[in-house]
Amino acid sequence: MQDSQILSTFHDFSTQPADRDTMHKLPQVLLFDACHVGVVLRSVLFVETVTAVAVMFGAASWMDWMARVSLVTAGVLPGTLLWLLVGCSFKKLLGRLGNMAQQTAGVLLGAVAGLYSCGVLAMAGLLTPAPWLASAFSGALLSSMLVAALVLRARARMPAATTARLSELQARIRPHFLFNTLNSAIALVRADPVQAERVLEDLSDLFRHALIDQGESVTLACEIALAQRYLAIEHVRFGDRIVVHWALDSAAHSARLPPLLLQPLIENAVKHGIEPSAAGGTIRMKTERRGTFAIIKISNTVSGDCGPAGFGLALANVQERLSLLHDVQGKFQYGLKDGLFQVRIEVPL
């Protein structure tokens, strides 16, 4: 089978009218998402910074400026938190709207938050008379800036996810991987037809995961199942040269990850840890729940002087996608020590 035949199969599939119709039916992407801790912290910091700068224009001294900032914050902060709380509470409803409708809702909600802040200050006797119209427009202006930042953040996920999916597909149709897998299956057809069938099923499942759109995130359990299928194929190829240890905590497997996040890490462990070594190597994967976080650890023995740089763009891609999904709550660390390359991922449950 020629590579062009393999690729042409996918090109023919992509030109069917049904696929174009499906593209128009894709669910709306949530742009106005205020549920992340990092978004909350940045929003509060942004509003407080704007408030502090604006108050400078009327302050007569340093002490007067601090007093004015404290007073204005008493009204601005509740309004900001109201904007974030309502935006997060109606996350599912907003996700059903179009992009423009989501952004408009965010700006209008900002105007309401501005009126709320003005009302708080007016009730405390700090604003006489209360500038209702100016407060509404100020809230709308600040919220438009915050919504614009959220839109840019949401759109940044799309090319990262698409690149990861295309890279995964390219890896799956890579000639040496595909032919090695098929040759392994052919060699098993007569000796062990059941295992040969299992290898082809695993390969088919990997193609399916690379081709379908799984959305913004999947569970850790799904990612582990995919990694197990991939390693089952590689075990047929390497035999006793590859040793895999699993230490899985089911309590952590409801955590959400970007699709195909673990796959490139497992592939690199095989490519740089098992394949170059005549004696093979060991891959270990451990998951555990710690409080409200899930911890994922992947380690593998490394042959020669291969370090983090030898793992290509996979590490940067994984780190970027994890940050886009979980922001400051997602942590990614890696390092090489004593011939063992280790990756540690921490995500909220």
ZITAPE-V404734 format. One line per field, one symbol per residue. ss: DSSP state (2 for helix, 1 for strand, 0 for the rest). burial: # if it has 9 or more other ideal C-beta (glycine too) atoms within 8 Angstrom, else .. A space follows every 50 residues. Layout:
BEGIN
ss: ???
burial: ???
END
This chain:
BEGIN
ss: 00222222222222002222222200000000000022222222222222 22222222000222222222222222222222222222202222200022 22222222222222222222222000000002222222222222222222 22222222222222222222220022222222222222222022222222 22222222222000000112222222222222222222222111111002 22000110002222222222222200000011111111110011111111 1000000222200222222222222222201111111001111111110
burial: .....##..#........#........#######.#.#######.###.# ##..#...#....##..##.##############.###..#..##.#.#. .##.##################...##..#....#############.## #.##.###.##.###.###.###...##.###.##..#......##.### .##.###.##.......####.##.#############..##.#..###. .###################.###..#..##########...######## ###..#.#..#..##.###########.##.#.#.#...##########
END
